[in-house]
């Protein structure tokens, strides 16, 4: 299984999309810190669709890359991590 990529390895368009979703979803600095710690642990992720629920938001991805953020209560597709 692949490991999640660090922020600096994301394609520029994906990074920009994630920044826009962080703003749209009003994800707090505290929540982003939870995400940072999880990413720094270099978790294994499946090749296909996946999501990680942090309680107040979800990060959704495919393979090694995060793709978007969802608010609590929004349905996510893929394997729950």
PDB file of N, CA, C and O in Angstrom:
ATOM      1  N   UNK A   1       0.842  -1.182   0.000  1.00  0.00           N
ATOM      2  CA  UNK A   1       0.000   0.000   0.000  1.00  0.00           C
ATOM      3  C   UNK A   1       0.888   1.246   0.000  1.00  0.00           C
ATOM      4  O   UNK A   1       1.933   1.274   0.650  1.00  0.00           O
ATOM      5  N   UNK A   2       0.459   2.279  -0.738  1.00  0.00           N
ATOM      6  CA  UNK A   2       1.245   3.513  -0.755  1.00  0.00           C
ATOM      7  C   UNK A   2       1.098   4.275   0.553  1.00  0.00           C
ATOM      8  O   UNK A   2       0.181   4.029   1.337  1.00  0.00           O
ATOM      9  N   UNK A   3       2.009   5.195   0.766  1.00  0.00           N
ATOM     10  CA  UNK A   3       1.926   6.102   1.911  1.00  0.00           C
ATOM     11  C   UNK A   3       1.484   7.462   1.407  1.00  0.00           C
ATOM     12  O   UNK A   3       1.748   7.831   0.262  1.00  0.00           O
ATOM     13  N   UNK A   4       0.813   8.199   2.267  1.00  0.00           N
ATOM     14  CA  UNK A   4       0.353   9.525   1.884  1.00  0.00           C
ATOM     15  C   UNK A   4       1.569  10.412   1.609  1.00  0.00           C
ATOM     16  O   UNK A   4       2.572  10.341   2.319  1.00  0.00           O
ATOM     17  N   UNK A   5       1.468  11.234   0.587  1.00  0.00           N
ATOM     18  CA  UNK A   5       2.553  12.137   0.221  1.00  0.00           C
ATOM     19  C   UNK A   5       2.537  13.378   1.107  1.00  0.00           C
ATOM     20  O   UNK A   5       1.494  13.775   1.627  1.00  0.00           O
ATOM     21  N   UNK A   6       3.707  13.977   1.268  1.00  0.00           N
ATOM     22  CA  UNK A   6       3.804  15.233   2.000  1.00  0.00           C
ATOM     23  C   UNK A   6       3.352  16.381   1.101  1.00  0.00           C
ATOM     24  O   UNK A   6       3.332  16.265  -0.124  1.00  0.00           O
ATOM     25  N   UNK A   7       2.995  17.482   1.737  1.00  0.00           N
ATOM     26  CA  UNK A   7       2.422  18.645   1.056  1.00  0.00           C
ATOM     27  C   UNK A   7       3.273  19.111  -0.121  1.00  0.00           C
ATOM     28  O   UNK A   7       2.732  19.453  -1.172  1.00  0.00           O
ATOM     29  N   UNK A   8       4.582  19.130   0.036  1.00  0.00           N
ATOM     30  CA  UNK A   8       5.463  19.654  -1.013  1.00  0.00           C
ATOM     31  C   UNK A   8       5.506  18.780  -2.264  1.00  0.00           C
ATOM     32  O   UNK A   8       6.000  19.224  -3.300  1.00  0.00           O
ATOM     33  N   UNK A   9       5.008  17.572  -2.193  1.00  0.00           N
ATOM     34  CA  UNK A   9       4.990  16.684  -3.360  1.00  0.00           C
ATOM     35  C   UNK A   9       3.660  16.717  -4.116  1.00  0.00           C
ATOM     36  O   UNK A   9       3.521  16.076  -5.158  1.00  0.00           O
ATOM     37  N   UNK A  10       2.687  17.463  -3.595  1.00  0.00           N
ATOM     38  CA  UNK A  10       1.382  17.556  -4.258  1.00  0.00           C
ATOM     39  C   UNK A  10       1.505  18.397  -5.518  1.00  0.00           C
ATOM     40  O   UNK A  10       2.255  19.373  -5.534  1.00  0.00           O
ATOM     41  N   UNK A  11       0.783  18.039  -6.575  1.00  0.00           N
ATOM     42  CA  UNK A  11       0.733  18.916  -7.751  1.00  0.00           C
ATOM     43  C   UNK A  11       0.153  20.279  -7.351  1.00  0.00           C
ATOM     44  O   UNK A  11      -0.710  20.355  -6.476  1.00  0.00           O
ATOM     45  N   UNK A  12       0.624  21.342  -7.986  1.00  0.00           N
ATOM     46  CA  UNK A  12       0.211  22.705  -7.635  1.00  0.00           C
ATOM     47  C   UNK A  12      -1.306  22.880  -7.669  1.00  0.00           C
ATOM     48  O   UNK A  12      -1.872  23.529  -6.789  1.00  0.00           O
ATOM     49  N   UNK A  13      -1.968  22.311  -8.670  1.00  0.00           N
ATOM     50  CA  UNK A  13      -3.424  22.464  -8.784  1.00  0.00           C
ATOM     51  C   UNK A  13      -4.142  21.795  -7.610  1.00  0.00           C
ATOM     52  O   UNK A  13      -5.144  22.317  -7.121  1.00  0.00           O
ATOM     53  N   UNK A  14      -3.648  20.668  -7.163  1.00  0.00           N
ATOM     54  CA  UNK A  14      -4.258  19.965  -6.027  1.00  0.00           C
ATOM     55  C   UNK A  14      -4.038  20.778  -4.752  1.00  0.00           C
ATOM     56  O   UNK A  14      -4.955  20.923  -3.944  1.00  0.00           O
ATOM     57  N   UNK A  15      -2.825  21.310  -4.567  1.00  0.00           N
ATOM     58  CA  UNK A  15      -2.557  22.147  -3.389  1.00  0.00           C
ATOM     59  C   UNK A  15      -3.508  23.344  -3.356  1.00  0.00           C
ATOM     60  O   UNK A  15      -4.072  23.668  -2.311  1.00  0.00           O
ATOM     61  N   UNK A  16      -3.679  23.993  -4.499  1.00  0.00           N
ATOM     62  CA  UNK A  16      -4.562  25.164  -4.558  1.00  0.00           C
ATOM     63  C   UNK A  16      -6.003  24.776  -4.226  1.00  0.00           C
ATOM     64  O   UNK A  16      -6.684  25.496  -3.496  1.00  0.00           O
ATOM     65  N   UNK A  17      -6.468  23.647  -4.756  1.00  0.00           N
ATOM     66  CA  UNK A  17      -7.829  23.175  -4.460  1.00  0.00           C
ATOM     67  C   UNK A  17      -7.988  22.939  -2.956  1.00  0.00           C
ATOM     68  O   UNK A  17      -8.992  23.341  -2.368  1.00  0.00           O
ATOM     69  N   UNK A  18      -7.011  22.294  -2.338  1.00  0.00           N
ATOM     70  CA  UNK A  18      -7.101  22.007  -0.908  1.00  0.00           C
ATOM     71  C   UNK A  18      -7.123  23.298  -0.084  1.00  0.00           C
ATOM     72  O   UNK A  18      -7.858  23.396   0.898  1.00  0.00           O
ATOM     73  N   UNK A  19      -6.323  24.278  -0.482  1.00  0.00           N
ATOM     74  CA  UNK A  19      -6.312  25.561   0.219  1.00  0.00           C
ATOM     75  C   UNK A  19      -7.689  26.218   0.114  1.00  0.00           C
ATOM     76  O   UNK A  19      -8.208  26.738   1.101  1.00  0.00           O
ATOM     77  N   UNK A  20      -8.265  26.195  -1.059  1.00  0.00           N
ATOM     78  CA  UNK A  20      -9.605  26.776  -1.247  1.00  0.00           C
ATOM     79  C   UNK A  20     -10.652  26.052  -0.399  1.00  0.00           C
ATOM     80  O   UNK A  20     -11.506  26.697   0.208  1.00  0.00           O
ATOM     81  N   UNK A  21     -10.594  24.709  -0.353  1.00  0.00           N
ATOM     82  CA  UNK A  21     -11.560  23.960   0.459  1.00  0.00           C
ATOM     83  C   UNK A  21     -11.359  24.238   1.940  1.00  0.00           C
ATOM     84  O   UNK A  21     -12.336  24.323   2.684  1.00  0.00           O
ATOM     85  N   UNK A  22     -10.093  24.385   2.395  1.00  0.00           N
ATOM     86  CA  UNK A  22      -9.842  24.715   3.805  1.00  0.00           C
ATOM     87  C   UNK A  22     -10.538  26.025   4.161  1.00  0.00           C
ATOM     88  O   UNK A  22     -11.155  26.144   5.220  1.00  0.00           O
ATOM     89  N   UNK A  23     -10.432  26.995   3.276  1.00  0.00           N
ATOM     90  CA  UNK A  23     -11.070  28.294   3.517  1.00  0.00           C
ATOM     91  C   UNK A  23     -12.589  28.178   3.459  1.00  0.00           C
ATOM     92  O   UNK A  23     -13.287  28.671   4.345  1.00  0.00           O
ATOM     93  N   UNK A  24     -13.100  27.525   2.414  1.00  0.00           N
ATOM     94  CA  UNK A  24     -14.551  27.359   2.261  1.00  0.00           C
ATOM     95  C   UNK A  24     -15.166  26.647   3.457  1.00  0.00           C
ATOM     96  O   UNK A  24     -16.241  27.026   3.922  1.00  0.00           O
ATOM     97  N   UNK A  25     -14.501  25.631   3.948  1.00  0.00           N
ATOM     98  CA  UNK A  25     -15.033  24.792   5.024  1.00  0.00           C
ATOM     99  C   UNK A  25     -14.684  25.346   6.403  1.00  0.00           C
ATOM    100  O   UNK A  25     -15.092  24.797   7.427  1.00  0.00           O
ATOM    101  N   UNK A  26     -13.919  26.445   6.415  1.00  0.00           N
ATOM    102  CA  UNK A  26     -13.507  27.094   7.663  1.00  0.00           C
ATOM    103  C   UNK A  26     -12.886  26.105   8.641  1.00  0.00           C
ATOM    104  O   UNK A  26     -13.270  26.042   9.809  1.00  0.00           O
ATOM    105  N   UNK A  27     -11.931  25.341   8.152  1.00  0.00           N
ATOM    106  CA  UNK A  27     -11.226  24.365   8.984  1.00  0.00           C
ATOM    107  C   UNK A  27     -10.248  25.126   9.872  1.00  0.00           C
ATOM    108  O   UNK A  27      -9.452  25.927   9.383  1.00  0.00           O
ATOM    109  N   UNK A  28     -10.310  24.874  11.166  1.00  0.00           N
ATOM    110  CA  UNK A  28      -9.509  25.636  12.133  1.00  0.00           C
ATOM    111  C   UNK A  28      -8.042  25.204  12.113  1.00  0.00           C
ATOM    112  O   UNK A  28      -7.686  24.146  11.595  1.00  0.00           O
ATOM    113  N   UNK A  29      -7.214  26.057  12.692  1.00  0.00           N
ATOM    114  CA  UNK A  29      -5.790  25.757  12.809  1.00  0.00           C
ATOM    115  C   UNK A  29      -5.594  24.499  13.657  1.00  0.00           C
ATOM    116  O   UNK A  29      -4.730  23.675  13.358  1.00  0.00           O
ATOM    117  N   UNK A  30      -6.385  24.355  14.701  1.00  0.00           N
ATOM    118  CA  UNK A  30      -6.305  23.172  15.552  1.00  0.00           C
ATOM    119  C   UNK A  30      -6.613  21.904  14.749  1.00  0.00           C
ATOM    120  O   UNK A  30      -5.930  20.890  14.888  1.00  0.00           O
ATOM    121  N   UNK A  31      -7.647  21.974  13.910  1.00  0.00           N
ATOM    122  CA  UNK A  31      -7.997  20.831  13.070  1.00  0.00           C
ATOM    123  C   UNK A  31      -6.889  20.534  12.069  1.00  0.00           C
ATOM    124  O   UNK A  31      -6.555  19.373  11.835  1.00  0.00           O
ATOM    125  N   UNK A  32      -6.320  21.578  11.479  1.00  0.00           N
ATOM    126  CA  UNK A  32      -5.231  21.380  10.524  1.00  0.00           C
ATOM    127  C   UNK A  32      -4.010  20.778  11.197  1.00  0.00           C
ATOM    128  O   UNK A  32      -3.258  20.032  10.571  1.00  0.00           O
ATOM    129  N   UNK A  33      -3.812  21.096  12.464  1.00  0.00           N
ATOM    130  CA  UNK A  33      -2.702  20.496  13.195  1.00  0.00           C
ATOM    131  C   UNK A  33      -2.911  18.993  13.355  1.00  0.00           C
ATOM    132  O   UNK A  33      -1.955  18.225  13.252  1.00  0.00           O
ATOM    133  N   UNK A  34      -4.148  18.562  13.604  1.00  0.00           N
ATOM    134  CA  UNK A  34      -4.447  17.122  13.660  1.00  0.00           C
ATOM    135  C   UNK A  34      -4.082  16.458  12.340  1.00  0.00           C
ATOM    136  O   UNK A  34      -3.474  15.388  12.312  1.00  0.00           O
ATOM    137  N   UNK A  35      -4.465  17.114  11.247  1.00  0.00           N
ATOM    138  CA  UNK A  35      -4.152  16.600   9.911  1.00  0.00           C
ATOM    139  C   UNK A  35      -2.642  16.530   9.710  1.00  0.00           C
ATOM    140  O   UNK A  35      -2.124  15.527   9.217  1.00  0.00           O
ATOM    141  N   UNK A  36      -1.939  17.587  10.088  1.00  0.00           N
ATOM    142  CA  UNK A  36      -0.477  17.623   9.936  1.00  0.00           C
ATOM    143  C   UNK A  36       0.176  16.458  10.674  1.00  0.00           C
ATOM    144  O   UNK A  36       1.034  15.772  10.120  1.00  0.00           O
ATOM    145  N   UNK A  37      -0.229  16.239  11.912  1.00  0.00           N
ATOM    146  CA  UNK A  37       0.354  15.145  12.695  1.00  0.00           C
ATOM    147  C   UNK A  37       0.081  13.793  12.048  1.00  0.00           C
ATOM    148  O   UNK A  37       0.949  12.919  12.034  1.00  0.00           O
ATOM    149  N   UNK A  38      -1.119  13.622  11.514  1.00  0.00           N
ATOM    150  CA  UNK A  38      -1.466  12.367  10.850  1.00  0.00           C
ATOM    151  C   UNK A  38      -0.606  12.172   9.605  1.00  0.00           C
ATOM    152  O   UNK A  38      -0.076  11.084   9.384  1.00  0.00           O
ATOM    153  N   UNK A  39      -0.463  13.219   8.789  1.00  0.00           N
ATOM    154  CA  UNK A  39       0.339  13.121   7.563  1.00  0.00           C
ATOM    155  C   UNK A  39       1.798  12.851   7.907  1.00  0.00           C
ATOM    156  O   UNK A  39       2.452  12.049   7.240  1.00  0.00           O
ATOM    157  N   UNK A  40       2.313  13.511   8.940  1.00  0.00           N
ATOM    158  CA  UNK A  40       3.707  13.304   9.346  1.00  0.00           C
ATOM    159  C   UNK A  40       3.971  11.886   9.831  1.00  0.00           C
ATOM    160  O   UNK A  40       5.117  11.437   9.831  1.00  0.00           O
ATOM    161  N   UNK A  41       2.927  11.177  10.242  1.00  0.00           N
ATOM    162  CA  UNK A  41       3.104   9.782  10.672  1.00  0.00           C
ATOM    163  C   UNK A  41       3.262   8.837   9.473  1.00  0.00           C
ATOM    164  O   UNK A  41       3.502   7.641   9.637  1.00  0.00           O
ATOM    165  N   UNK A  42       3.124   9.402   8.264  1.00  0.00           N
ATOM    166  CA  UNK A  42       3.275   8.667   7.006  1.00  0.00           C
ATOM    167  C   UNK A  42       2.391   7.415   6.951  1.00  0.00           C
ATOM    168  O   UNK A  42       2.880   6.302   6.758  1.00  0.00           O
ATOM    169  N   UNK A  43       1.076   7.619   7.127  1.00  0.00           N
ATOM    170  CA  UNK A  43       0.169   6.468   7.124  1.00  0.00           C
ATOM    171  C   UNK A  43       0.069   5.817   5.748  1.00  0.00           C
ATOM    172  O   UNK A  43       0.206   6.476   4.718  1.00  0.00           O
ATOM    173  N   UNK A  44      -0.166   4.534   5.757  1.00  0.00           N
ATOM    174  CA  UNK A  44      -0.445   3.833   4.506  1.00  0.00           C
ATOM    175  C   UNK A  44      -1.883   4.140   4.109  1.00  0.00           C
ATOM    176  O   UNK A  44      -2.774   4.225   4.954  1.00  0.00           O
ATOM    177  N   UNK A  45      -2.088   4.304   2.809  1.00  0.00           N
ATOM    178  CA  UNK A  45      -3.410   4.584   2.260  1.00  0.00           C
ATOM    179  C   UNK A  45      -3.644   3.627   1.094  1.00  0.00           C
ATOM    180  O   UNK A  45      -2.684   3.177   0.468  1.00  0.00           O
ATOM    181  N   UNK A  46      -4.895   3.311   0.793  1.00  0.00           N
ATOM    182  CA  UNK A  46      -5.155   2.402  -0.325  1.00  0.00           C
ATOM    183  C   UNK A  46      -4.904   3.082  -1.668  1.00  0.00           C
ATOM    184  O   UNK A  46      -4.829   4.308  -1.750  1.00  0.00           O
ATOM    185  N   UNK A  47      -4.776   2.280  -2.711  1.00  0.00           N
ATOM    186  CA  UNK A  47      -4.585   2.802  -4.071  1.00  0.00           C
ATOM    187  C   UNK A  47      -5.803   3.609  -4.526  1.00  0.00           C
ATOM    188  O   UNK A  47      -5.660   4.606  -5.234  1.00  0.00           O
ATOM    189  N   UNK A  48      -6.990   3.180  -4.124  1.00  0.00           N
ATOM    190  CA  UNK A  48      -8.232   3.818  -4.563  1.00  0.00           C
ATOM    191  C   UNK A  48      -8.672   4.920  -3.630  1.00  0.00           C
ATOM    192  O   UNK A  48      -7.859   5.538  -2.943  1.00  0.00           O
ATOM    193  N   UNK A  49      -9.984   5.160  -3.616  1.00  0.00           N
ATOM    194  CA  UNK A  49     -10.574   6.223  -2.800  1.00  0.00           C
ATOM    195  C   UNK A  49     -10.522   5.875  -1.322  1.00  0.00           C
ATOM    196  O   UNK A  49     -10.702   4.719  -0.937  1.00  0.00           O
ATOM    197  N   UNK A  50     -10.276   6.881  -0.505  1.00  0.00           N
ATOM    198  CA  UNK A  50     -10.230   6.716   0.946  1.00  0.00           C
ATOM    199  C   UNK A  50     -10.622   8.039   1.598  1.00  0.00           C
ATOM    200  O   UNK A  50     -10.667   9.083   0.947  1.00  0.00           O
ATOM    201  N   UNK A  51     -10.906   7.969   2.905  1.00  0.00           N
ATOM    202  CA  UNK A  51     -11.123   9.186   3.684  1.00  0.00           C
ATOM    203  C   UNK A  51     -10.745   8.942   5.135  1.00  0.00           C
ATOM    204  O   UNK A  51     -10.782   7.814   5.626  1.00  0.00           O
ATOM    205  N   UNK A  52     -10.380  10.025   5.807  1.00  0.00           N
ATOM    206  CA  UNK A  52     -10.043   9.990   7.231  1.00  0.00           C
ATOM    207  C   UNK A  52     -10.928  11.016   7.917  1.00  0.00           C
ATOM    208  O   UNK A  52     -10.913  12.195   7.563  1.00  0.00           O
ATOM    209  N   UNK A  53     -11.696  10.568   8.894  1.00  0.00           N
ATOM    210  CA  UNK A  53     -12.620  11.430   9.628  1.00  0.00           C
ATOM    211  C   UNK A  53     -11.917  11.961  10.877  1.00  0.00           C
ATOM    212  O   UNK A  53     -11.488  11.190  11.736  1.00  0.00           O
ATOM    213  N   UNK A  54     -11.807  13.284  10.965  1.00  0.00           N
ATOM    214  CA  UNK A  54     -11.187  13.921  12.118  1.00  0.00           C
ATOM    215  C   UNK A  54     -12.225  14.493  13.086  1.00  0.00           C
ATOM    216  O   UNK A  54     -11.881  15.217  14.020  1.00  0.00           O
ATOM    217  N   UNK A  55     -13.483  14.163  12.855  1.00  0.00           N
ATOM    218  CA  UNK A  55     -14.556  14.629  13.736  1.00  0.00           C
ATOM    219  C   UNK A  55     -15.221  15.886  13.211  1.00  0.00           C
ATOM    220  O   UNK A  55     -16.410  15.871  12.893  1.00  0.00           O
ATOM    221  N   UNK A  56     -14.476  16.969  13.117  1.00  0.00           N
ATOM    222  CA  UNK A  56     -15.051  18.228  12.629  1.00  0.00           C
ATOM    223  C   UNK A  56     -14.927  18.377  11.118  1.00  0.00           C
ATOM    224  O   UNK A  56     -15.564  19.250  10.529  1.00  0.00           O
ATOM    225  N   UNK A  57     -14.119  17.541  10.488  1.00  0.00           N
ATOM    226  CA  UNK A  57     -13.961  17.539   9.037  1.00  0.00           C
ATOM    227  C   UNK A  57     -13.419  16.184   8.600  1.00  0.00           C
ATOM    228  O   UNK A  57     -12.963  15.385   9.418  1.00  0.00           O
ATOM    229  N   UNK A  58     -13.477  15.943   7.298  1.00  0.00           N
ATOM    230  CA  UNK A  58     -12.900  14.733   6.711  1.00  0.00           C
ATOM    231  C   UNK A  58     -11.941  15.152   5.618  1.00  0.00           C
ATOM    232  O   UNK A  58     -12.189  16.121   4.900  1.00  0.00           O
ATOM    233  N   UNK A  59     -10.848  14.423   5.491  1.00  0.00           N
ATOM    234  CA  UNK A  59      -9.968  14.591   4.345  1.00  0.00           C
ATOM    235  C   UNK A  59     -10.206  13.371   3.462  1.00  0.00           C
ATOM    236  O   UNK A  59     -10.234  12.240   3.946  1.00  0.00           O
ATOM    237  N   UNK A  60     -10.376  13.610   2.168  1.00  0.00           N
ATOM    238  CA  UNK A  60     -10.647  12.543   1.211  1.00  0.00           C
ATOM    239  C   UNK A  60      -9.509  12.481   0.215  1.00  0.00           C
ATOM    240  O   UNK A  60      -8.959  13.512  -0.171  1.00  0.00           O
ATOM    241  N   UNK A  61      -9.159  11.292  -0.196  1.00  0.00           N
ATOM    242  CA  UNK A  61      -8.069  11.170  -1.142  1.00  0.00           C
ATOM    243  C   UNK A  61      -8.218   9.967  -2.038  1.00  0.00           C
ATOM    244  O   UNK A  61      -9.172   9.193  -1.954  1.00  0.00           O
ATOM    245  N   UNK A  62      -7.229   9.850  -2.900  1.00  0.00           N
ATOM    246  CA  UNK A  62      -7.133   8.701  -3.804  1.00  0.00           C
ATOM    247  C   UNK A  62      -5.658   8.377  -3.924  1.00  0.00           C
ATOM    248  O   UNK A  62      -4.854   9.215  -4.333  1.00  0.00           O
ATOM    249  N   UNK A  63      -5.312   7.148  -3.562  1.00  0.00           N
ATOM    250  CA  UNK A  63      -3.904   6.779  -3.588  1.00  0.00           C
ATOM    251  C   UNK A  63      -3.116   7.648  -2.619  1.00  0.00           C
ATOM    252  O   UNK A  63      -3.565   7.894  -1.499  1.00  0.00           O
ATOM    253  N   UNK A  64      -1.955   8.110  -3.039  1.00  0.00           N
ATOM    254  CA  UNK A  64      -1.038   8.851  -2.172  1.00  0.00           C
ATOM    255  C   UNK A  64      -1.433  10.291  -1.883  1.00  0.00           C
ATOM    256  O   UNK A  64      -0.817  10.941  -1.038  1.00  0.00           O
ATOM    257  N   UNK A  65      -2.448  10.796  -2.568  1.00  0.00           N
ATOM    258  CA  UNK A  65      -2.767  12.214  -2.455  1.00  0.00           C
ATOM    259  C   UNK A  65      -4.128  12.488  -1.835  1.00  0.00           C
ATOM    260  O   UNK A  65      -5.119  11.829  -2.151  1.00  0.00           O
ATOM    261  N   UNK A  66      -4.154  13.485  -0.936  1.00  0.00           N
ATOM    262  CA  UNK A  66      -5.423  14.031  -0.462  1.00  0.00           C
ATOM    263  C   UNK A  66      -6.016  14.813  -1.614  1.00  0.00           C
ATOM    264  O   UNK A  66      -5.286  15.445  -2.377  1.00  0.00           O
ATOM    265  N   UNK A  67      -7.349  14.777  -1.750  1.00  0.00           N
ATOM    266  CA  UNK A  67      -7.992  15.443  -2.873  1.00  0.00           C
ATOM    267  C   UNK A  67      -8.941  16.560  -2.455  1.00  0.00           C
ATOM    268  O   UNK A  67      -9.081  17.547  -3.177  1.00  0.00           O
ATOM    269  N   UNK A  68      -9.602  16.422  -1.289  1.00  0.00           N
ATOM    270  CA  UNK A  68     -10.533  17.466  -0.856  1.00  0.00           C
ATOM    271  C   UNK A  68     -10.841  17.316   0.628  1.00  0.00           C
ATOM    272  O   UNK A  68     -10.459  16.334   1.266  1.00  0.00           O
ATOM    273  N   UNK A  69     -11.538  18.309   1.158  1.00  0.00           N
ATOM    274  CA  UNK A  69     -12.013  18.293   2.527  1.00  0.00           C
ATOM    275  C   UNK A  69     -13.530  18.345   2.519  1.00  0.00           C
ATOM    276  O   UNK A  69     -14.135  19.016   1.683  1.00  0.00           O
ATOM    277  N   UNK A  70     -14.137  17.633   3.455  1.00  0.00           N
ATOM    278  CA  UNK A  70     -15.585  17.662   3.639  1.00  0.00           C
ATOM    279  C   UNK A  70     -15.888  18.092   5.064  1.00  0.00           C
ATOM    280  O   UNK A  70     -15.079  17.895   5.971  1.00  0.00           O
ATOM    281  N   UNK A  71     -17.050  18.677   5.248  1.00  0.00           N
ATOM    282  CA  UNK A  71     -17.505  19.031   6.588  1.00  0.00           C
ATOM    283  C   UNK A  71     -18.074  17.804   7.295  1.00  0.00           C
ATOM    284  O   UNK A  71     -18.421  16.808   6.661  1.00  0.00           O
ATOM    285  N   UNK A  72     -18.160  17.900   8.621  1.00  0.00           N
ATOM    286  CA  UNK A  72     -18.808  16.840   9.398  1.00  0.00           C
ATOM    287  C   UNK A  72     -20.208  16.639   8.826  1.00  0.00           C
ATOM    288  O   UNK A  72     -20.908  17.613   8.548  1.00  0.00           O
ATOM    289  N   UNK A  73     -20.609  15.425   8.652  1.00  0.00           N
ATOM    290  CA  UNK A  73     -21.939  15.129   8.150  1.00  0.00           C
ATOM    291  C   UNK A  73     -22.013  14.962   6.644  1.00  0.00           C
ATOM    292  O   UNK A  73     -22.964  14.368   6.137  1.00  0.00           O
ATOM    293  N   UNK A  74     -21.026  15.475   5.919  1.00  0.00           N
ATOM    294  CA  UNK A  74     -21.035  15.264   4.473  1.00  0.00           C
ATOM    295  C   UNK A  74     -20.573  13.836   4.197  1.00  0.00           C
ATOM    296  O   UNK A  74     -19.597  13.374   4.788  1.00  0.00           O
ATOM    297  N   UNK A  75     -21.273  13.134   3.300  1.00  0.00           N
ATOM    298  CA  UNK A  75     -20.888  11.758   3.038  1.00  0.00           C
ATOM    299  C   UNK A  75     -19.582  11.687   2.236  1.00  0.00           C
ATOM    300  O   UNK A  75     -19.332  12.501   1.346  1.00  0.00           O
ATOM    301  N   UNK A  76     -18.775  10.710   2.572  1.00  0.00           N
ATOM    302  CA  UNK A  76     -17.503  10.477   1.880  1.00  0.00           C
ATOM    303  C   UNK A  76     -17.563   9.106   1.224  1.00  0.00           C
ATOM    304  O   UNK A  76     -18.295   8.222   1.670  1.00  0.00           O
ATOM    305  N   UNK A  77     -16.787   8.940   0.162  1.00  0.00           N
ATOM    306  CA  UNK A  77     -16.738   7.630  -0.486  1.00  0.00           C
ATOM    307  C   UNK A  77     -15.345   7.050  -0.320  1.00  0.00           C
ATOM    308  O   UNK A  77     -14.367   7.771  -0.118  1.00  0.00           O
ATOM    309  N   UNK A  78     -15.283   5.754  -0.410  1.00  0.00           N
ATOM    310  CA  UNK A  78     -14.008   5.068  -0.287  1.00  0.00           C
ATOM    311  C   UNK A  78     -13.857   4.378   1.050  1.00  0.00           C
ATOM    312  O   UNK A  78     -14.800   4.279   1.836  1.00  0.00           O
ATOM    313  N   UNK A  79     -12.660   3.908   1.286  1.00  0.00           N
ATOM    314  CA  UNK A  79     -12.333   3.174   2.505  1.00  0.00           C
ATOM    315  C   UNK A  79     -12.088   4.139   3.652  1.00  0.00           C
ATOM    316  O   UNK A  79     -11.295   5.070   3.518  1.00  0.00           O
ATOM    317  N   UNK A  80     -12.757   3.930   4.773  1.00  0.00           N
ATOM    318  CA  UNK A  80     -12.525   4.748   5.970  1.00  0.00           C
ATOM    319  C   UNK A  80     -11.212   4.318   6.616  1.00  0.00           C
ATOM    320  O   UNK A  80     -10.976   3.127   6.816  1.00  0.00           O
ATOM    321  N   UNK A  81     -10.367   5.275   6.939  1.00  0.00           N
ATOM    322  CA  UNK A  81      -9.089   4.972   7.590  1.00  0.00           C
ATOM    323  C   UNK A  81      -9.166   5.276   9.065  1.00  0.00           C
ATOM    324  O   UNK A  81      -8.187   5.086   9.786  1.00  0.00           O
TER     325      UNK A  81
END
